Amino acid sequence: MSIALVPIGLVAYFQTAQLDDETRARTQLSLTDRTEAAVAAERSVITSVMGAANALGTISQVSGGSREQCSQALIEYVAGEPQVSFAALVGIDGTYLCATAEVPEKTSSERALELLAQPQRSIFRIEQPPISNEPVVVLLEPVFQQGRHIGHVAVSIPVATMRDLQRKDESAASNFTDVALFNADGELLKSNLGNEAIRPLLPDTIALASLPGQDKYSFLARSADGLERIFVVSAIVPDILYAISIWPEDSPELNALRAGSFAKALPLVMWAASVIVAYLAVNRLVIRHIRTLRYQMRSFARDRRLPAQTSAADMALELRDMENDFLLMSDSILQDEAQLENALREKTILLKEVHHRVKNNLQLISSIMNMQIRQSDTDETKRVLRRLQERIRGLAAIHRQLYRTADLGRVDVRELLEELTQHITLMSEQDDRKIEIIRDLDHVEVYPDQAMPLALLTAEAVANAEKYIQRDAEGQARITVSLKRTSDKDVAFEVTNTSNPEHLPVVDRMGGLGQRLIQAFSTQLGGELSQGLSGDIYRVAVTFRISDFKPEVVDY
């Protein structure tokens, strides 16, 4: 909808701009016409005086006759022109050649001397002339004799007379603040309010000397008092005399000129309003519901909470179908997860039951072997059966640990080794051999594939240590079982027992099986085996790396 409004907005903009330009042109034309009407009487007097001065300059008795004839001609002219107060023929050096009244031999005005030296028509103002003693506007008309510039005809018009002319002109009635006259040099000649009172109303940053140039025009500017006003400039005598009218800040014309920017911007404002309305509509009908649906999805993904259906009356049919599909999908996911959890719980129970039954069977076998040990007559038979019984108890301890743990896939080796070494401690106390068992075990979790050989390795290594242990120089018999994590994945396992290097025990030939089992279990762990006598300590050490889970590959 917003895109569709763009061509309409462009058409409206261009039509508004065209209408605004026409309105501005009409307003400016009206202002200039009213300004010219306001100074029509002054224009008539000035042009009449200029024509008369030109005629006076060409009369032979003025330019070449006696002083008395020249003065008489000027007096007759002034008598017939009630707006003129004084006339004279002045040389280029400022000497009065003739005049309508008694005057000094030469003018003392520096401004007059400057203009008299130029062979062109000019107009200026004198604040305190020697004849009339009131401000006058002086018009200078150049006089030539045989092509040579000999002076000017000077005609004075009182400023008060020019003000009366504007007040008497009924057609000049308007709502402007004032109309002022100025020359091409920017000198203010006349204003109804007075020169000092009108200066704050003139343009602040535009000098009067820069305004001449066009016949008539208007412009907006800020006056020296800080208000925005309309100024209209009209040429009374081109290149010589100009009029400027000042219109107040509350005039209808000023509002007409200002309205252009707002009128041009109105289509853009309307288009922006349409975009906002479209956004609000899309937000209410689409985005708001999509945001709600997104929140429901995040909530379901975070805590598996089934959201309630929130279909609003203003929701689009497609979004309502999407929400219903999501609710159905989430309900189906919850049911599938519940079935998976139930299946996993049943699997866990079955696995625990398997480990429990295996542990019971191994304990039963251990009990039967214990009965057989008690019925055996020879020590060798008892020793062999007890070694076998220790291995079976190691397997039973693993299955007991798997039965107890919550995570059937991981085994805490520390608890497993503590249980194995605890049995050896009880056996040594029963035999009254007083063997001290020292445990230094870290928490290490491994998969059952490594837990099984590690438990059997521990049982075999501790059994060998118990069999060949000797008291050290202090008379102590100690077995130390150590399990340390050297890095994130590396583990060091060690079993040591005290020994007497001077009287080493005689190794039974049957003991070769234990050594082979230790080597085999170390290989299953994926570790490196090192064993031997170091001083009075016999050490069996295996370093291995915790392996990741490796599923069993079954060949069919």
Secondary structure, 3 states (H helix, E strand, C coil): CHHHHHHHHHHHHHHHHHHHHHHHHHHHHHHHHHHHHHCHHHHHHHHHHHHHHHHHHHCHHHHCCCHHHHHHHHHHHHHHCCCCCEEEEEECCCEEEEECCCCCCECCCHHHHHHHCCCCCEEEEECCCCCCCCCEEEEEEEEEECCEEEEEEEEEEEHHHHHHHHHHCHHHCCCCCEEEEEECCCCEEEECCCHHHHHHHCECCCCHHHCCCCCEEEEEEEECCCCEEEEEEEEEECCCEEEEEEECCCCHHHHHHHHHHHHHHHHHHHHHHHHHHHHHHHHHHHHHHHHHHHHHHHHHHHHCCCCCCCCCCCCCHHHHHHHHHHHHHHHHHHHHHHHHHHHHHHHHHHHHHHHHHHHHHHHHHHHHHHHHHHHCCCHHHHHHHHHHHHHHHHHHHHHHHHHHCCCCCCEEHHHHHHHHHHHHHHHHHHHCCCCEEEEEECCCEECHHHHHHHHHHHHHHHHHHHHHCCCCCCCCCEEEEEEEECCCCEEEEEEEEECCCCCCCCCCHHHHHHHHHHHHHHHHHCCEEEEEEECCEEEEEEEEECCCCCCCCCCC
